[in-house]
Amino acid sequence: MIDSASRPLGSSPADAVAGKRRRRESVLVSLILGVPLVLFAISLFLVRPLSLGETFSLMLLAPGLLIVGLLTVRIPRSYFLSSLGRVGIEFALLTLIVALSILSLVNSEEPLRSFRIVYPSVLPMAIFAHLVVVAYLAPERLAKIPRLLIVCAFVFSVGPLFLSMAVPPLKAHLFGEYRFRGMFENSIQHSIALATIVPLVVVQFITARAGARKLAWGLALLVFAYTAFRAGSKTAMFVGFAGGAMLYVVLALRTRSFLKIGIMVAVMGLLAFVVWTRGLAIAEMINPVTAEKLRTIIEGGVANYQSIESRKELWSTAIDEGRRHWIVGTGAGEKVLGISHAHNLVLDYFKGIGFFGASAIVLLCVTILARTGGKTLSVLAGRGNERDIRILACYFGASVYVICNQLSDCFGPSTIGFLWLPYLAGRLMERGRPDVGPQSFATGSRVRDVAPGPDSAGADAATGAEAELGAPSQN
């Protein structure tokens, strides 16, 4: 029996009980922070398996899980409001879009279709509600969100593609006419999702330090690029690859190292040479139908391509109907010539919710692109560390999504999570250290003495990588 004199300091029965309580609370908080986020990320890739009929999917209910954290975990109002200020412009524009969508119902023939615009405008608020709790209690987890998306992409996109090669009957379920749609409604949605993740994979490859890890991420990047090509959307494929290449160039220039810049120039030059001389031949080996369509675009020009011709008719109709109802639109989410959207984000909002709605979505896109541009200039100037590089990758992914949606999907409910999850994670990673330590959801006691904000988490992660990605080199 150990008496009180021989008991180690801080190991009294009361301390033991308090320690057990803190551990239980810590586990419960980890579950509250992690499980909803993982389930939501998985649901983004399972649109068809979770479908109930042609118009609804259970994946649209997954965001409801994201508000659990804010309802059960106490965070200071000042921290919540200051974090909300990081996305104040975006949320103000989204609120305006929701209000205009409701107003547009006076002209709508199918009021339920307003869901197509209202849901993508409300979803980021649910994501923010969860991420702000993550940022307060465990800010280091924000940096893991891009990796979560990458893992889900490999499990639910790359994996099924290679499985369909081994089990040919699966192709009927995973492919459309000739393109790999995976578990999405169509291959265009799948392509946009993969294109958004390309910059996230690129930054994993660039920041990998050990030779084995860099080789593994390099192979993963090639496999991911192959999967994106099989998905087959030319616009998404081009924008995604261009975004990944641009991110690589920016990070190479940031180092100020002649060796690394030289390697970058050699790699980009080699890729350009291969694409110019053997691109179509390689494409034909991978997907002959896609290769033939690329050849048609090269020989006849983009403007004369069949899908562009059909979209011109949609655009013309959207413009005409938008002009006739320019104040409130014809109704949020209304079809255009029997098609679910106008295949142009701005025109779709112009037709559906009028001039002011189109202006709001333009300002929203410009805000996202401007934040990406500002962060790019900051990183190029050598400011920040590895955390800032990962933030930039999140912004690049969001920008790829915005650009792709100018011709396809128009911020559709099935893919909108691929915009807001990395983008909001990036915004909150820039939030900085909380002013006070996080509180226990159960008792209000402090979970840890010092809350390591994203600044400290990023600084720790960047310690070993600074020579490669941090302060510019003088070599």
N, C-alpha and C positions, 0 to 999 in steps of 0.2 A: 504494500500500500504506500502510495506517495503522499506525504503530508504537504501542507501548504508551503513549508519552508524549502522543501526540495523541488517543488513544482516550478518549471521554467516560467520566466516572466511572460505574461500575456497568455498563459494557458489555463486560467481559472475556468471553472464550469461555465460561468457566464460568458467568458470569451469564446469557449468552444461552441456554445449554443449560438452566439452571434455569428461565429464563423460559418456554422452549418447553414444558418438562415441566409447569410450573404451568398454562399455557394448555390443554394436553391434558387435565390432570386437571380443570380447571374445566369444560371442555366435557363430559367424561364424567360429572362429577357433575351437571351441568345436565340431561343426558339421563336419568340415574338418577332425579332428582327430578321431572322434567316428564313424561316419556313415560308411566310407569305411571299417573299421576294423570289425564292426558288420556284415556287409553284406558279407565280405570275410569269416568270421568264420561260418556264417550260410550256405554259399555255400558249405563248406567242407562236410556237412552232407546231401546235396541234390543232389547227383551225378545223380541218375536216374530221379528224377522229372525235372531236368534241361537238360536232354539229348536230343540231336537232332540226332536221328538215333543211330547206334551201335558204332560209332567211335568218337563222339564228344559230349561234354556237355558244356552248357553255364557257368558252374562253372569254367571252364578253363579261362574264360574272366574276372572273378572277380578280379584277381590281378591287372588288369589295373586301378582299383579304388585306389589302394594303392600308386600310384605315384602322385596323385593329391596334397597331402600335400606338397611334396618336390617342386612341381612346383609353388605352390601358397604362401608358407610360407618361409620367409627368415631366414636362420640360418647361423651362421658364418662358413666359409669354414674350419677354423681350428678345430671347433667342429665336423664337419662332417668327416674330415679326421682322427681325433683322435678316433672317434667312429668306423670308418671303420677299424682302426688298431686293434680293439677288435676282429674282425673276418677276419683279413687279410689272415691267413693261409687257412681258409675254402674257402674264395672267390677266392684265387689264384688257389686252386685245382679245384673248380667249373669252373673257366674260362678255365683251361686246359682241363677239360672234354668236355666243349662245343667246343673248337677248335678241339679236337680229334674226336668228333662226326661229325663235318663238314668234316674233312679229310676222315673219314671212308666211306663217301658217294660214293667214287670211286668204292667200291665193293658192294654197296647196290643194292638190287633188288627192294626194296620198300623204296625210300628216305623219304617219308612222315613219316615213322615209327621212324625216328630219333627224332621226337617230344617226344617220350617216355623217352629219356635221356636228350634232350636239355631243355624241359620245367622244369623238377625237378631241373635242374642246374641253371636256370635263375630265377625261382620263389623266392628263398631266397633273391635275390637282390632287387626285388620289395617289399618284406616284410620289408627288412632293410630300404629302402627308406622311408617307412611310419613310422616305429618305431623310426628312428633317429629323426624325427620331434616330435613325441610324447615324446621321452626322453628329448628333449630340452625345449619344451613348457610346458608339463605337465607330468613330470617323474613319478608322483604317479600313473598314469594310467597304467604303465607297469605291476604293481603288480596285476591289475585287469584282465589281459589277460587270465591267467589260469582259473579264475572264469567264464569268458566269454565262454571258451571252455566247462566248466562243465555245465553251463546253457544250451548251445546248445545241449550237449549230452543228458541231461534230457528231453529237449523239443522234439528233433528229433530222439532219440533212445529209451530211457526209456519209454517216453509217448506212442509212437506207439506200443511198445511191450504190455503194459498193455491194450491199446485200442483194440488190436487184440484179447485179451482174452475176452473182453466184446462184441466185434463184430467179430465173427468167420470168416465171408467172407473176412475180411482184411488180414487174414493169407496168402491167395493166392498171395497177392501183397507184403507182408513183409517178407515172409519166402522162402527159397530155398527148397531143398528136405526135410531137417529136421532142418536146421539152420536158425537163425534169421539174415537176411541180411539188414533189415531196408531199408534205401533209398540209399544204396550203390549198386554197380554193383554185388557184391557177398559178402558172409559172411566172407571171409578171410579179405577183405578190412575193413569191419565193425569191425571185431575182433581186427585188428591192431590199428584202431582208438581208440577203447575203452581201449585197453591195455595201450596206450600212456597216456590216461587221468587218469588211476588208481592212479599213484603217486600224481597227482594234487588233487584228492579227499582225499587221505590219509592225505596229509599235512593240508587240511582244517579241517579234524577231529582232528588232533593232536593239531593244534594251536587254536582251539575253546576253549574259557575260561569258559564261563558260562555253567552251567549244561544243560540247555535247548538247547543251541546251539550245545554242544557236542553230546547230544542225537540225535538231528536232523541230524547232519553230520554222526553220526554212522549209523543211519537208511538209510541215503542216500548212504553210502558206501556199505551196504548190498544189497540194491536194485540195485546199479550199478554193483556189483559183480554178482548178479543173471542175469542181462542183458548180461554181458560179457560171462557168461557161456552159455546162450541161443544162442549167436552168434556162439559158437561152435568150433572155431579154437583152437586146442589143444596147438599148439606152442605159439600163442599170449596169450592165457589164462594163460598158465604156466608162461611165461616171465612177463606178466603184474602183476599177483598176487605176483610173486617172487620179482619184483621190488618194489611193494608197501610194502611188508613185510620187505624187506631190508631197505627201507627208515625209516620205523617205528623203527627198531632195532637201526639204526644209531642215530636217534633223541633221543631215550631213553638212549642210552649210553652217549650221549652228556651231559645230565643233571648231571651226576655223582651222582645222587640220588639213594640210595639203594632201596628206596620204588618204584620209577618209573622203575628202572631196574628189580626189583622183579616182578612188575606187567607185564612188557614186557615179561619176561621169562615165567611167568604163562600163559599169553595169547597165546604166540607162542607154548608153550607145549600143551595147551588144543587144539589149532587148529590142531597141528600135530597128536594128539591122535584121534581126531574126523575124520580127513582125513584118517588115517591109518585103523581105525576100522569100520567106517561107511561111508567113502567117496563114494564108489561105490553105496551104497544104497541110499544116498542122491542124487547123480548124476542121478540115475535111476528115482527117483521121479520127477526131474526137466526135464530131457530129456533122455528118454530110449535109443535112438539111439547113442547119444554121450557117454552115460555110457557104452554101449556095445563096442564101439570103444576104450574107455579107458581100458576096461577089456582085449581086444585083445592086446593092447600095453603092459600091465602089464604082461600078460601070455606069449606072444610071443616075446617081446622085440621090441624096437623102430626100429632096423635095419630091422626087418622082416615085419614091418607094410606095408600095401598095398600102401599107398600114398608115403612112402619112397622108395619102390621098383620102382614105376613109376618115381619118381624124379631122381633116380640113372641113369636111361636111359637118361633123359634130361641133367644131369650133364656130363655124358660121352660124349654125342654128342657135348655139348658146349665146352668141353675141346679139343676134336678132331678138331673142326672147328676153335677154337681159336689158336691152334698150327699151323694150315695151314696158318692162316692170322694173325700172332702174332704182326705184326707191326701196322697195321691200322684196323684190325678186319674185319668182314664180313658185317658190316654196323650197325650203331647205332640203337638199338631197333628192330632188325630183329628177327623174330620168331624162336623158336627152336622146331622142329618136329611139327609145326603147332600150338604150344602154344605161348602165347604172351611174355613169358619170361622164363628164365632157372630155376626159383624157387631157385636161389642162386644169391645174389647180385654180388659177385665178379666174378663168372663164367659168369654171364650175360654180365657184362662189358668187361670181357676178350674176349668173343666171338664177341661182338658187336664193340668195339673200340680198341681192342688189349691189349698188355701187359702193355703199359704205362697208358692206361685208367683204367685197373684193379688196377694198383699200386696207381693211384690217388684216386680211391674210397676206397681202403684199408686205405690209409693215412687219408682220410677224416673221416672215421669211427673211426680210432684210435684217431684222434684229439678230436672228440666228447666224446669218452669214457674216454680219458685221462683228459679232463676238468672236467668230472663228478667225476672221481677218486680224482683229486686234490681238488675239492670243498668238497668232502666227508671227506677227511682227515682234511681240514680246519675246517669244522663244528664239526667233532669229537673232535678236539683239543679245542673246546669251543670258537673259534673266531667268531666274527660277532654277528648278532642279528636275529630277525624274518625275515628281508629282505633276509638274506643269506640262511635261511631255505627254503624260497619260491623259491629262485634261484636254490637251490639244487633240489627241486621237479621238476622244469622245466628241469634241466639237466637229472634227472632220467627218465622223460618222453621221452626225446630225445633218451636216451640210450636204453630204451625199444623198441622204434621204430627201431633203428639201428639193434638190436639183432633179432627182429622178421623178419626183411627183409633179413636175411641171408638164410631163408628157404621159404619166401613167398613175393610176390608182387614186390620185387626188386626196391624200391623207385619209385613206380608207380605214375603217375600224379594225380590220384584220392585221394591219401593219403599223398602225400609229405608235404602238409601244416601242418600236425600234427607233423612233425619233426621240421620244421623251425620256426613256429610261437612261440611256447614256448621256443625253444632254443635261438633264437635271442632276445626274450624279456629278458631272463636270462642274456645273454651277456651284453645287454645295461643296465640292472639293476645294473650291476657291474661297469658301466662306471663312476659313481661318479657325483659330482656337476659340472654343466657347469661353465666355467670360467667367463662368463658374462651373464646378464639377457637375456631372450628370447625377440625377436623383434616382433612387430606387423606385420602381413602379409601385411597390407595395407599401413602403414605409416613409418614403421621402428622404431616407438617409443617403449619404453619398456612396455611390458604388465604388468609386476609386478616388484617391486624393487629388490627382491631377488628371483632367480629361485630355488625352493626347489628341489635339485637333489635327485636321488634315495637314497643317504646316509641319507639325512634328512628325507625323506618320510619313509624310513625303520625304522629309529630311533624312529620316532613318533609312528609308528605302533607297535613297539616292546616294548614300555614303559610298557604297562600293562602285556605283556607276558614274560618279562625277567625272572621272577621268575620260569616260567615253561620251557622256551626255550632258554633264553639268557645265562647269565653267569652261568657256572656249579655250581650246588648246592653242599653243603658240607654235606647234610643230610646222 
